[in-house]
Amino acid sequence: MASVTELIAALSLPTTSRFRTSFSRPAVSSYSRRGLPEFKGLKIQSYSLISFASTNSRYPRVSKHSGRVVCEAQETAIDIPAVNDETWQSLVLNADGPVLVEFWAPWCGPCRMIDPVIGELAQQYAGKLKCFKLNTDDSPSIASQYGTRSIPTLMIFLNGEKKDAVIGAVPKTTLSASIERFL
């Protein structure tokens, strides 16, 4: 256990020696000595490098105003069409075949986590299942009509009737099993 004087001495060191950034790495890590891949972590741009990063083609999406972590996987996600109060009747209730509707909100972290999974399911069941998203902030009346109390909630409709509901960010296999029952 470190003494108080050792802790004070460690805290008085410059911040660059106390905290390791993504730009300073040990020459040989314990992972590379064992032959295992080394985890590099997320790349976070600091404010001092933003002007350089915004002109560099390697970091084209880092703005001059703030540093941020950029997720490259967002570009591969399939865009699911949105449904709202005006289109609910025609797109969901009057649809031929089963319809999967994701009740979500833009501020919901689990909703954003499950979004790529819904995109994969939309591709996997193309022609057999229609997939839509309903923003509960924009259409609260539909969400309350179907008793949606937490998001993400995924509902399967068949011939205008709610047949199944899955609440929460669940694995793709769970969603596939629910969908398979209505195909």
PyMOL commands that set and color helices and strands:
alter all, ss='L'
color gray80, all
select helices_A, chain A and resi 4-11+15-18+30-34+47-55+72-76+88-93+109-124+140-145+172-180
alter helices_A, ss='H'
color red, helices_A
select strands_A, chain A and resi 82-83+99-104+130-135+153-158+161-167
alter strands_A, ss='S'
color yellow, strands_A
deselect
rebuild
show_as cartoon
